[in-house]
């Protein structure tokens, strides 16, 4: 799940969900992509990502364009 704030964390967008799908045994890498999140003016946008699955998750990197 991803949400973002354009006002320093005072208010947040609605949650934008992406499925990680059901992986096979031994599948250690899963890429999740969010597109078309809009534009922001003024303060830098703050992002918050979370996962509800009972698996170990690690954010390795993010690319913002």
CHARMM-style PDB file with segment names, atoms N, HN, CA, C and O in Angstrom:
ATOM      1  N   UNK     1       0.847  -1.159   0.000  1.00  0.00      PROA
ATOM      2  CA  UNK     1       0.000   0.000   0.000  1.00  0.00      PROA
ATOM      3  C   UNK     1       0.894   1.224   0.000  1.00  0.00      PROA
ATOM      4  O   UNK     1       1.939   1.237   0.651  1.00  0.00      PROA
ATOM      5  N   UNK     2       0.490   2.242  -0.721  1.00  0.00      PROA
ATOM      6  HN  UNK     2      -0.359   2.231  -1.250  1.00  0.00      PROA
ATOM      7  CA  UNK     2       1.241   3.485  -0.795  1.00  0.00      PROA
ATOM      8  C   UNK     2       0.267   4.637  -0.593  1.00  0.00      PROA
ATOM      9  O   UNK     2      -0.843   4.624  -1.126  1.00  0.00      PROA
ATOM     10  N   UNK     3       0.685   5.620   0.170  1.00  0.00      PROA
ATOM     11  HN  UNK     3       1.587   5.630   0.603  1.00  0.00      PROA
ATOM     12  CA  UNK     3      -0.057   6.866   0.278  1.00  0.00      PROA
ATOM     13  C   UNK     3       0.952   7.996   0.308  1.00  0.00      PROA
ATOM     14  O   UNK     3       2.138   7.773   0.549  1.00  0.00      PROA
ATOM     15  N   UNK     4       0.479   9.221   0.061  1.00  0.00      PROA
ATOM     16  HN  UNK     4      -0.485   9.403  -0.135  1.00  0.00      PROA
ATOM     17  CA  UNK     4       1.413  10.339   0.006  1.00  0.00      PROA
ATOM     18  C   UNK     4       0.773  11.592   0.578  1.00  0.00      PROA
ATOM     19  O   UNK     4      -0.448  11.713   0.668  1.00  0.00      PROA
ATOM     20  N   UNK     5       1.646  12.525   0.963  1.00  0.00      PROA
ATOM     21  HN  UNK     5       2.638  12.427   0.889  1.00  0.00      PROA
ATOM     22  CA  UNK     5       1.201  13.797   1.530  1.00  0.00      PROA
ATOM     23  C   UNK     5       1.917  14.929   0.804  1.00  0.00      PROA
ATOM     24  O   UNK     5       3.117  14.850   0.542  1.00  0.00      PROA
ATOM     25  N   UNK     6       1.177  15.976   0.484  1.00  0.00      PROA
ATOM     26  HN  UNK     6       0.202  16.041   0.697  1.00  0.00      PROA
ATOM     27  CA  UNK     6       1.748  17.159  -0.160  1.00  0.00      PROA
ATOM     28  C   UNK     6       1.874  18.332   0.797  1.00  0.00      PROA
ATOM     29  O   UNK     6       2.283  19.419   0.390  1.00  0.00      PROA
ATOM     30  N   UNK     7       1.527  18.128   2.072  1.00  0.00      PROA
ATOM     31  HN  UNK     7       1.195  17.245   2.403  1.00  0.00      PROA
ATOM     32  CA  UNK     7       1.564  19.237   3.033  1.00  0.00      PROA
ATOM     33  C   UNK     7       2.368  18.899   4.291  1.00  0.00      PROA
ATOM     34  O   UNK     7       2.004  19.300   5.397  1.00  0.00      PROA
ATOM     35  N   UNK     8       3.448  18.168   4.110  1.00  0.00      PROA
ATOM     36  HN  UNK     8       3.743  17.843   3.212  1.00  0.00      PROA
ATOM     37  CA  UNK     8       4.328  17.865   5.240  1.00  0.00      PROA
ATOM     38  C   UNK     8       3.796  16.807   6.186  1.00  0.00      PROA
ATOM     39  O   UNK     8       4.263  16.721   7.321  1.00  0.00      PROA
ATOM     40  N   UNK     9       2.833  15.996   5.761  1.00  0.00      PROA
ATOM     41  HN  UNK     9       2.453  16.065   4.839  1.00  0.00      PROA
ATOM     42  CA  UNK     9       2.312  14.916   6.580  1.00  0.00      PROA
ATOM     43  C   UNK     9       1.073  15.260   7.382  1.00  0.00      PROA
ATOM     44  O   UNK     9       0.645  14.465   8.219  1.00  0.00      PROA
ATOM     45  N   UNK    10       0.484  16.427   7.150  1.00  0.00      PROA
ATOM     46  HN  UNK    10       0.831  17.073   6.470  1.00  0.00      PROA
ATOM     47  CA  UNK    10      -0.735  16.800   7.878  1.00  0.00      PROA
ATOM     48  C   UNK    10      -1.955  16.050   7.344  1.00  0.00      PROA
ATOM     49  O   UNK    10      -2.799  15.604   8.122  1.00  0.00      PROA
ATOM     50  N   UNK    11      -2.050  15.911   6.032  1.00  0.00      PROA
ATOM     51  HN  UNK    11      -1.365  16.273   5.401  1.00  0.00      PROA
ATOM     52  CA  UNK    11      -3.125  15.131   5.418  1.00  0.00      PROA
ATOM     53  C   UNK    11      -2.507  14.158   4.423  1.00  0.00      PROA
ATOM     54  O   UNK    11      -1.420  14.393   3.894  1.00  0.00      PROA
ATOM     55  N   UNK    12      -3.226  13.048   4.174  1.00  0.00      PROA
ATOM     56  HN  UNK    12      -4.108  12.856   4.603  1.00  0.00      PROA
ATOM     57  CA  UNK    12      -2.700  11.987   3.320  1.00  0.00      PROA
ATOM     58  C   UNK    12      -3.703  11.637   2.226  1.00  0.00      PROA
ATOM     59  O   UNK    12      -4.909  11.819   2.389  1.00  0.00      PROA
ATOM     60  N   UNK    13      -3.191  11.137   1.123  1.00  0.00      PROA
ATOM     61  HN  UNK    13      -2.211  10.989   0.990  1.00  0.00      PROA
ATOM     62  CA  UNK    13      -4.029  10.669   0.025  1.00  0.00      PROA
ATOM     63  C   UNK    13      -4.754   9.400   0.458  1.00  0.00      PROA
ATOM     64  O   UNK    13      -4.477   8.840   1.519  1.00  0.00      PROA
ATOM     65  N   UNK    14      -5.687   8.956  -0.380  1.00  0.00      PROA
ATOM     66  HN  UNK    14      -5.912   9.411  -1.241  1.00  0.00      PROA
ATOM     67  CA  UNK    14      -6.281   7.650  -0.141  1.00  0.00      PROA
ATOM     68  C   UNK    14      -5.225   6.589  -0.445  1.00  0.00      PROA
ATOM     69  O   UNK    14      -4.287   6.835  -1.203  1.00  0.00      PROA
ATOM     70  N   UNK    15      -5.384   5.424   0.145  1.00  0.00      PROA
ATOM     71  HN  UNK    15      -6.146   5.225   0.761  1.00  0.00      PROA
ATOM     72  CA  UNK    15      -4.425   4.338  -0.057  1.00  0.00      PROA
ATOM     73  C   UNK    15      -4.481   3.852  -1.503  1.00  0.00      PROA
ATOM     74  O   UNK    15      -5.558   3.684  -2.074  1.00  0.00      PROA
ATOM     75  N   UNK    16      -3.313   3.631  -2.081  1.00  0.00      PROA
ATOM     76  HN  UNK    16      -2.437   3.767  -1.617  1.00  0.00      PROA
ATOM     77  CA  UNK    16      -3.200   3.087  -3.436  1.00  0.00      PROA
ATOM     78  C   UNK    16      -2.589   1.698  -3.285  1.00  0.00      PROA
ATOM     79  O   UNK    16      -1.409   1.569  -2.958  1.00  0.00      PROA
ATOM     80  N   UNK    17      -3.391   0.659  -3.523  1.00  0.00      PROA
ATOM     81  HN  UNK    17      -4.349   0.764  -3.788  1.00  0.00      PROA
ATOM     82  CA  UNK    17      -2.972  -0.725  -3.281  1.00  0.00      PROA
ATOM     83  C   UNK    17      -2.433  -1.372  -4.544  1.00  0.00      PROA
ATOM     84  O   UNK    17      -2.917  -1.109  -5.645  1.00  0.00      PROA
ATOM     85  N   UNK    18      -1.437  -2.212  -4.376  1.00  0.00      PROA
ATOM     86  HN  UNK    18      -1.044  -2.425  -3.482  1.00  0.00      PROA
ATOM     87  CA  UNK    18      -0.920  -3.083  -5.434  1.00  0.00      PROA
ATOM     88  C   UNK    18      -0.732  -4.457  -4.823  1.00  0.00      PROA
ATOM     89  O   UNK    18      -0.301  -4.581  -3.676  1.00  0.00      PROA
ATOM     90  N   UNK    19      -1.054  -5.488  -5.586  1.00  0.00      PROA
ATOM     91  HN  UNK    19      -1.404  -5.387  -6.517  1.00  0.00      PROA
ATOM     92  CA  UNK    19      -0.913  -6.858  -5.109  1.00  0.00      PROA
ATOM     93  C   UNK    19       0.516  -7.344  -5.310  1.00  0.00      PROA
ATOM     94  O   UNK    19       1.138  -7.073  -6.337  1.00  0.00      PROA
ATOM     95  N   UNK    20       1.024  -8.063  -4.319  1.00  0.00      PROA
ATOM     96  HN  UNK    20       0.518  -8.284  -3.485  1.00  0.00      PROA
ATOM     97  CA  UNK    20       2.317  -8.716  -4.462  1.00  0.00      PROA
ATOM     98  C   UNK    20       2.136 -10.095  -5.066  1.00  0.00      PROA
ATOM     99  O   UNK    20       3.112 -10.744  -5.442  1.00  0.00      PROA
ATOM    100  N   UNK    21       0.893 -10.549  -5.162  1.00  0.00      PROA
ATOM    101  HN  UNK    21       0.100 -10.022  -4.857  1.00  0.00      PROA
ATOM    102  CA  UNK    21       0.614 -11.855  -5.736  1.00  0.00      PROA
ATOM    103  C   UNK    21       1.090 -12.981  -4.829  1.00  0.00      PROA
ATOM    104  O   UNK    21       1.741 -12.743  -3.812  1.00  0.00      PROA
ATOM    105  N   UNK    22       0.767 -14.172  -5.200  1.00  0.00      PROA
ATOM    106  HN  UNK    22       0.238 -14.365  -6.026  1.00  0.00      PROA
ATOM    107  CA  UNK    22       1.200 -15.348  -4.434  1.00  0.00      PROA
ATOM    108  C   UNK    22       2.429 -15.902  -5.127  1.00  0.00      PROA
ATOM    109  O   UNK    22       2.364 -16.319  -6.283  1.00  0.00      PROA
ATOM    110  N   UNK    23       3.534 -15.907  -4.428  1.00  0.00      PROA
ATOM    111  HN  UNK    23       3.587 -15.569  -3.488  1.00  0.00      PROA
ATOM    112  CA  UNK    23       4.782 -16.365  -5.019  1.00  0.00      PROA
ATOM    113  C   UNK    23       5.008 -17.856  -4.839  1.00  0.00      PROA
ATOM    114  O   UNK    23       4.345 -18.505  -4.029  1.00  0.00      PROA
ATOM    115  N   UNK    24       5.926 -18.376  -5.581  1.00  0.00      PROA
ATOM    116  HN  UNK    24       6.465 -17.849  -6.238  1.00  0.00      PROA
ATOM    117  CA  UNK    24       6.309 -19.773  -5.471  1.00  0.00      PROA
ATOM    118  C   UNK    24       7.323 -19.941  -4.357  1.00  0.00      PROA
ATOM    119  O   UNK    24       7.966 -18.974  -3.948  1.00  0.00      PROA
ATOM    120  N   UNK    25       7.468 -21.141  -3.871  1.00  0.00      PROA
ATOM    121  HN  UNK    25       6.946 -21.927  -4.203  1.00  0.00      PROA
ATOM    122  CA  UNK    25       8.500 -21.422  -2.880  1.00  0.00      PROA
ATOM    123  C   UNK    25       9.847 -21.092  -3.498  1.00  0.00      PROA
ATOM    124  O   UNK    25      10.144 -21.521  -4.613  1.00  0.00      PROA
ATOM    125  N   UNK    26      10.657 -20.337  -2.785  1.00  0.00      PROA
ATOM    126  HN  UNK    26      10.416 -19.989  -1.879  1.00  0.00      PROA
ATOM    127  CA  UNK    26      11.964 -19.940  -3.283  1.00  0.00      PROA
ATOM    128  C   UNK    26      11.960 -18.639  -4.066  1.00  0.00      PROA
ATOM    129  O   UNK    26      13.022 -18.179  -4.486  1.00  0.00      PROA
ATOM    130  N   UNK    27      10.808 -18.037  -4.274  1.00  0.00      PROA
ATOM    131  HN  UNK    27       9.946 -18.411  -3.933  1.00  0.00      PROA
ATOM    132  CA  UNK    27      10.745 -16.746  -4.966  1.00  0.00      PROA
ATOM    133  C   UNK    27      11.048 -15.644  -3.948  1.00  0.00      PROA
ATOM    134  O   UNK    27      10.266 -15.415  -3.025  1.00  0.00      PROA
ATOM    135  N   UNK    28      12.167 -14.975  -4.116  1.00  0.00      PROA
ATOM    136  HN  UNK    28      12.802 -15.161  -4.866  1.00  0.00      PROA
ATOM    137  CA  UNK    28      12.632 -14.004  -3.130  1.00  0.00      PROA
ATOM    138  C   UNK    28      12.494 -12.555  -3.575  1.00  0.00      PROA
ATOM    139  O   UNK    28      12.658 -11.646  -2.762  1.00  0.00      PROA
ATOM    140  N   UNK    29      12.199 -12.324  -4.830  1.00  0.00      PROA
ATOM    141  HN  UNK    29      12.065 -13.062  -5.491  1.00  0.00      PROA
ATOM    142  CA  UNK    29      12.136 -10.957  -5.341  1.00  0.00      PROA
ATOM    143  C   UNK    29      10.765 -10.722  -5.967  1.00  0.00      PROA
ATOM    144  O   UNK    29      10.302 -11.513  -6.789  1.00  0.00      PROA
ATOM    145  N   UNK    30      10.125  -9.633  -5.571  1.00  0.00      PROA
ATOM    146  HN  UNK    30      10.500  -8.990  -4.903  1.00  0.00      PROA
ATOM    147  CA  UNK    30       8.850  -9.245  -6.154  1.00  0.00      PROA
ATOM    148  C   UNK    30       8.882  -7.746  -6.355  1.00  0.00      PROA
ATOM    149  O   UNK    30       9.130  -6.999  -5.408  1.00  0.00      PROA
ATOM    150  N   UNK    31       8.638  -7.300  -7.558  1.00  0.00      PROA
ATOM    151  HN  UNK    31       8.437  -7.907  -8.327  1.00  0.00      PROA
ATOM    152  CA  UNK    31       8.658  -5.879  -7.891  1.00  0.00      PROA
ATOM    153  C   UNK    31       7.224  -5.363  -7.931  1.00  0.00      PROA
ATOM    154  O   UNK    31       6.362  -5.935  -8.599  1.00  0.00      PROA
ATOM    155  N   UNK    32       6.983  -4.275  -7.206  1.00  0.00      PROA
ATOM    156  HN  UNK    32       7.682  -3.810  -6.663  1.00  0.00      PROA
ATOM    157  CA  UNK    32       5.662  -3.649  -7.180  1.00  0.00      PROA
ATOM    158  C   UNK    32       5.821  -2.228  -7.711  1.00  0.00      PROA
ATOM    159  O   UNK    32       6.722  -1.503  -7.291  1.00  0.00      PROA
ATOM    160  N   UNK    33       4.944  -1.828  -8.637  1.00  0.00      PROA
ATOM    161  HN  UNK    33       4.211  -2.417  -8.979  1.00  0.00      PROA
ATOM    162  CA  UNK    33       5.078  -0.535  -9.308  1.00  0.00      PROA
ATOM    163  C   UNK    33       3.795   0.278  -9.137  1.00  0.00      PROA
ATOM    164  O   UNK    33       2.690  -0.241  -9.293  1.00  0.00      PROA
ATOM    165  N   UNK    34       3.960   1.546  -8.817  1.00  0.00      PROA
ATOM    166  HN  UNK    34       4.858   1.968  -8.690  1.00  0.00      PROA
ATOM    167  CA  UNK    34       2.847   2.496  -8.797  1.00  0.00      PROA
ATOM    168  C   UNK    34       3.116   3.540  -9.870  1.00  0.00      PROA
ATOM    169  O   UNK    34       4.192   4.138  -9.899  1.00  0.00      PROA
ATOM    170  N   UNK    35       2.158   3.761 -10.743  1.00  0.00      PROA
ATOM    171  HN  UNK    35       1.284   3.275 -10.719  1.00  0.00      PROA
ATOM    172  CA  UNK    35       2.272   4.761 -11.808  1.00  0.00      PROA
ATOM    173  C   UNK    35       1.189   5.817 -11.646  1.00  0.00      PROA
ATOM    174  O   UNK    35       0.205   5.613 -10.935  1.00  0.00      PROA
ATOM    175  N   UNK    36       1.386   6.950 -12.316  1.00  0.00      PROA
ATOM    176  HN  UNK    36       2.185   7.115 -12.893  1.00  0.00      PROA
ATOM    177  CA  UNK    36       0.379   8.007 -12.415  1.00  0.00      PROA
ATOM    178  C   UNK    36      -0.093   8.490 -11.042  1.00  0.00      PROA
ATOM    179  O   UNK    36      -1.287   8.462 -10.740  1.00  0.00      PROA
ATOM    180  N   UNK    37       0.845   8.926 -10.228  1.00  0.00      PROA
ATOM    181  HN  UNK    37       1.814   8.949 -10.473  1.00  0.00      PROA
ATOM    182  CA  UNK    37       0.531   9.410  -8.883  1.00  0.00      PROA
ATOM    183  C   UNK    37       0.292  10.914  -8.839  1.00  0.00      PROA
ATOM    184  O   UNK    37       0.054  11.467  -7.765  1.00  0.00      PROA
ATOM    185  N   UNK    38       0.351  11.576  -9.971  1.00  0.00      PROA
ATOM    186  HN  UNK    38       0.545  11.128 -10.843  1.00  0.00      PROA
ATOM    187  CA  UNK    38       0.050  13.001 -10.022  1.00  0.00      PROA
ATOM    188  C   UNK    38       1.264  13.881  -9.806  1.00  0.00      PROA
ATOM    189  O   UNK    38       2.389  13.399  -9.673  1.00  0.00      PROA
ATOM    190  N   UNK    39       1.013  15.190  -9.774  1.00  0.00      PROA
ATOM    191  HN  UNK    39       0.099  15.581  -9.882  1.00  0.00      PROA
ATOM    192  CA  UNK    39       2.054  16.196  -9.602  1.00  0.00      PROA
ATOM    193  C   UNK    39       1.860  16.916  -8.279  1.00  0.00      PROA
ATOM    194  O   UNK    39       0.778  16.880  -7.693  1.00  0.00      PROA
ATOM    195  N   UNK    40       2.904  17.563  -7.821  1.00  0.00      PROA
ATOM    196  HN  UNK    40       3.783  17.592  -8.297  1.00  0.00      PROA
ATOM    197  CA  UNK    40       2.817  18.343  -6.590  1.00  0.00      PROA
ATOM    198  C   UNK    40       3.471  19.697  -6.800  1.00  0.00      PROA
ATOM    199  O   UNK    40       4.396  19.831  -7.601  1.00  0.00      PROA
ATOM    200  N   UNK    41       2.990  20.694  -6.081  1.00  0.00      PROA
ATOM    201  HN  UNK    41       2.239  20.585  -5.430  1.00  0.00      PROA
ATOM    202  CA  UNK    41       3.588  22.029  -6.097  1.00  0.00      PROA
ATOM    203  C   UNK    41       3.878  22.410  -4.656  1.00  0.00      PROA
ATOM    204  O   UNK    41       3.192  21.954  -3.741  1.00  0.00      PROA
ATOM    205  N   UNK    42       4.881  23.236  -4.449  1.00  0.00      PROA
ATOM    206  HN  UNK    42       5.439  23.606  -5.193  1.00  0.00      PROA
ATOM    207  CA  UNK    42       5.189  23.678  -3.088  1.00  0.00      PROA
ATOM    208  C   UNK    42       6.097  22.708  -2.367  1.00  0.00      PROA
ATOM    209  O   UNK    42       7.175  22.381  -2.862  1.00  0.00      PROA
ATOM    210  N   UNK    43       5.673  22.239  -1.197  1.00  0.00      PROA
ATOM    211  HN  UNK    43       4.796  22.505  -0.795  1.00  0.00      PROA
ATOM    212  CA  UNK    43       6.493  21.342  -0.390  1.00  0.00      PROA
ATOM    213  C   UNK    43       6.749  20.025  -1.122  1.00  0.00      PROA
ATOM    214  O   UNK    43       5.931  19.591  -1.933  1.00  0.00      PROA
ATOM    215  N   UNK    44       7.881  19.398  -0.834  1.00  0.00      PROA
ATOM    216  HN  UNK    44       8.545  19.751  -0.175  1.00  0.00      PROA
ATOM    217  CA  UNK    44       8.154  18.093  -1.437  1.00  0.00      PROA
ATOM    218  C   UNK    44       7.131  17.056  -0.974  1.00  0.00      PROA
ATOM    219  O   UNK    44       6.669  17.101   0.166  1.00  0.00      PROA
ATOM    220  N   UNK    45       6.786  16.142  -1.843  1.00  0.00      PROA
ATOM    221  HN  UNK    45       7.161  16.106  -2.769  1.00  0.00      PROA
ATOM    222  CA  UNK    45       5.821  15.084  -1.519  1.00  0.00      PROA
ATOM    223  C   UNK    45       6.478  14.046  -0.612  1.00  0.00      PROA
ATOM    224  O   UNK    45       7.630  13.667  -0.824  1.00  0.00      PROA
ATOM    225  N   UNK    46       5.743  13.591   0.392  1.00  0.00      PROA
ATOM    226  HN  UNK    46       4.807  13.898   0.565  1.00  0.00      PROA
ATOM    227  CA  UNK    46       6.192  12.545   1.318  1.00  0.00      PROA
ATOM    228  C   UNK    46       5.431  11.274   0.965  1.00  0.00      PROA
ATOM    229  O   UNK    46       4.211  11.307   0.800  1.00  0.00      PROA
ATOM    230  N   UNK    47       6.137  10.158   0.847  1.00  0.00      PROA
ATOM    231  HN  UNK    47       7.128  10.131   0.981  1.00  0.00      PROA
ATOM    232  CA  UNK    47       5.513   8.876   0.538  1.00  0.00      PROA
ATOM    233  C   UNK    47       5.598   7.955   1.745  1.00  0.00      PROA
ATOM    234  O   UNK    47       6.575   7.986   2.494  1.00  0.00      PROA
ATOM    235  N   UNK    48       4.559   7.125   1.930  1.00  0.00      PROA
ATOM    236  HN  UNK    48       3.766   7.099   1.321  1.00  0.00      PROA
ATOM    237  CA  UNK    48       4.577   6.087   2.965  1.00  0.00      PROA
ATOM    238  C   UNK    48       4.127   4.786   2.311  1.00  0.00      PROA
ATOM    239  O   UNK    48       3.034   4.711   1.750  1.00  0.00      PROA
ATOM    240  N   UNK    49       4.971   3.768   2.386  1.00  0.00      PROA
ATOM    241  HN  UNK    49       5.858   3.830   2.842  1.00  0.00      PROA
ATOM    242  CA  UNK    49       4.646   2.456   1.832  1.00  0.00      PROA
ATOM    243  C   UNK    49       4.548   1.457   2.979  1.00  0.00      PROA
ATOM    244  O   UNK    49       5.315   1.526   3.939  1.00  0.00      PROA
ATOM    245  N   UNK    50       3.598   0.526   2.872  1.00  0.00      PROA
ATOM    246  HN  UNK    50       2.975   0.470   2.092  1.00  0.00      PROA
ATOM    247  CA  UNK    50       3.469  -0.511   3.902  1.00  0.00      PROA
ATOM    248  C   UNK    50       2.974  -1.792   3.249  1.00  0.00      PROA
ATOM    249  O   UNK    50       2.498  -1.792   2.114  1.00  0.00      PROA
ATOM    250  N   UNK    51       3.098  -2.875   3.989  1.00  0.00      PROA
ATOM    251  HN  UNK    51       3.485  -2.876   4.911  1.00  0.00      PROA
ATOM    252  CA  UNK    51       2.717  -4.200   3.502  1.00  0.00      PROA
ATOM    253  C   UNK    51       1.917  -4.905   4.589  1.00  0.00      PROA
ATOM    254  O   UNK    51       2.300  -4.883   5.758  1.00  0.00      PROA
ATOM    255  N   UNK    52       0.806  -5.531   4.206  1.00  0.00      PROA
ATOM    256  HN  UNK    52       0.495  -5.549   3.255  1.00  0.00      PROA
ATOM    257  CA  UNK    52      -0.019  -6.235   5.189  1.00  0.00      PROA
ATOM    258  C   UNK    52       0.252  -7.736   5.213  1.00  0.00      PROA
ATOM    259  O   UNK    52      -0.258  -8.435   6.088  1.00  0.00      PROA
ATOM    260  N   UNK    53       1.036  -8.241   4.278  1.00  0.00      PROA
ATOM    261  HN  UNK    53       1.450  -7.673   3.567  1.00  0.00      PROA
ATOM    262  CA  UNK    53       1.347  -9.672   4.230  1.00  0.00      PROA
ATOM    263  C   UNK    53       2.286 -10.045   5.371  1.00  0.00      PROA
ATOM    264  O   UNK    53       3.112  -9.241   5.802  1.00  0.00      PROA
ATOM    265  N   UNK    54       2.147 -11.258   5.844  1.00  0.00      PROA
ATOM    266  HN  UNK    54       1.476 -11.912   5.493  1.00  0.00      PROA
ATOM    267  CA  UNK    54       3.009 -11.729   6.922  1.00  0.00      PROA
ATOM    268  C   UNK    54       4.289 -12.330   6.350  1.00  0.00      PROA
ATOM    269  O   UNK    54       4.588 -13.508   6.541  1.00  0.00      PROA
ATOM    270  N   UNK    55       5.023 -11.494   5.653  1.00  0.00      PROA
ATOM    271  HN  UNK    55       4.780 -10.537   5.498  1.00  0.00      PROA
ATOM    272  CA  UNK    55       6.303 -11.881   5.066  1.00  0.00      PROA
ATOM    273  C   UNK    55       7.305 -10.764   5.345  1.00  0.00      PROA
ATOM    274  O   UNK    55       6.927  -9.621   5.603  1.00  0.00      PROA
ATOM    275  N   UNK    56       8.566 -11.108   5.290  1.00  0.00      PROA
ATOM    276  HN  UNK    56       8.874 -12.037   5.081  1.00  0.00      PROA
ATOM    277  CA  UNK    56       9.605 -10.097   5.463  1.00  0.00      PROA
ATOM    278  C   UNK    56       9.652  -9.242   4.202  1.00  0.00      PROA
ATOM    279  O   UNK    56       9.760  -9.765   3.093  1.00  0.00      PROA
ATOM    280  N   UNK    57       9.572  -7.928   4.376  1.00  0.00      PROA
ATOM    281  HN  UNK    57       9.485  -7.503   5.277  1.00  0.00      PROA
ATOM    282  CA  UNK    57       9.640  -7.025   3.232  1.00  0.00      PROA
ATOM    283  C   UNK    57      10.771  -6.026   3.438  1.00  0.00      PROA
ATOM    284  O   UNK    57      11.036  -5.589   4.557  1.00  0.00      PROA
ATOM    285  N   UNK    58      11.419  -5.680   2.359  1.00  0.00      PROA
ATOM    286  HN  UNK    58      11.204  -6.036   1.450  1.00  0.00      PROA
ATOM    287  CA  UNK    58      12.514  -4.725   2.391  1.00  0.00      PROA
ATOM    288  C   UNK    58      12.400  -3.801   1.193  1.00  0.00      PROA
ATOM    289  O   UNK    58      12.247  -4.263   0.062  1.00  0.00      PROA
ATOM    290  N   UNK    59      12.474  -2.508   1.431  1.00  0.00      PROA
ATOM    291  HN  UNK    59      12.598  -2.133   2.350  1.00  0.00      PROA
ATOM    292  CA  UNK    59      12.505  -1.552   0.335  1.00  0.00      PROA
ATOM    293  C   UNK    59      13.966  -1.355  -0.049  1.00  0.00      PROA
ATOM    294  O   UNK    59      14.764  -0.833   0.729  1.00  0.00      PROA
ATOM    295  N   UNK    60      14.296  -1.779  -1.250  1.00  0.00      PROA
ATOM    296  HN  UNK    60      13.648  -2.204  -1.882  1.00  0.00      PROA
ATOM    297  CA  UNK    60      15.677  -1.697  -1.702  1.00  0.00      PROA
ATOM    298  C   UNK    60      15.947  -0.374  -2.379  1.00  0.00      PROA
ATOM    299  O   UNK    60      17.053   0.155  -2.279  1.00  0.00      PROA
ATOM    300  N   UNK    61      14.959   0.173  -3.069  1.00  0.00      PROA
ATOM    301  HN  UNK    61      14.060  -0.257  -3.151  1.00  0.00      PROA
ATOM    302  CA  UNK    61      15.169   1.432  -3.737  1.00  0.00      PROA
ATOM    303  C   UNK    61      13.874   1.979  -4.291  1.00  0.00      PROA
ATOM    304  O   UNK    61      12.855   1.291  -4.349  1.00  0.00      PROA
ATOM    305  N   UNK    62      13.941   3.217  -4.692  1.00  0.00      PROA
ATOM    306  HN  UNK    62      14.769   3.776  -4.644  1.00  0.00      PROA
ATOM    307  CA  UNK    62      12.780   3.873  -5.303  1.00  0.00      PROA
ATOM    308  C   UNK    62      13.289   4.813  -6.380  1.00  0.00      PROA
ATOM    309  O   UNK    62      14.347   5.427  -6.244  1.00  0.00      PROA
ATOM    310  N   UNK    63      12.522   4.912  -7.443  1.00  0.00      PROA
ATOM    311  HN  UNK    63      11.662   4.413  -7.554  1.00  0.00      PROA
ATOM    312  CA  UNK    63      12.877   5.785  -8.547  1.00  0.00      PROA
ATOM    313  C   UNK    63      11.694   6.696  -8.806  1.00  0.00      PROA
ATOM    314  O   UNK    63      10.604   6.229  -9.136  1.00  0.00      PROA
ATOM    315  N   UNK    64      11.903   7.980  -8.658  1.00  0.00      PROA
ATOM    316  HN  UNK    64      12.788   8.360  -8.390  1.00  0.00      PROA
ATOM    317  CA  UNK    64      10.853   8.960  -8.900  1.00  0.00      PROA
ATOM    318  C   UNK    64      11.227   9.780 -10.124  1.00  0.00      PROA
ATOM    319  O   UNK    64      12.346  10.283 -10.222  1.00  0.00      PROA
ATOM    320  N   UNK    65      10.308   9.912 -11.040  1.00  0.00      PROA
ATOM    321  HN  UNK    65       9.399   9.503 -10.961  1.00  0.00      PROA
ATOM    322  CA  UNK    65      10.601  10.568 -12.306  1.00  0.00      PROA
ATOM    323  C   UNK    65       9.787  11.820 -12.446  1.00  0.00      PROA
ATOM    324  OT1 UNK    65       9.896  12.517 -13.455  1.00  0.00      PROA
TER     325      UNK     65
END
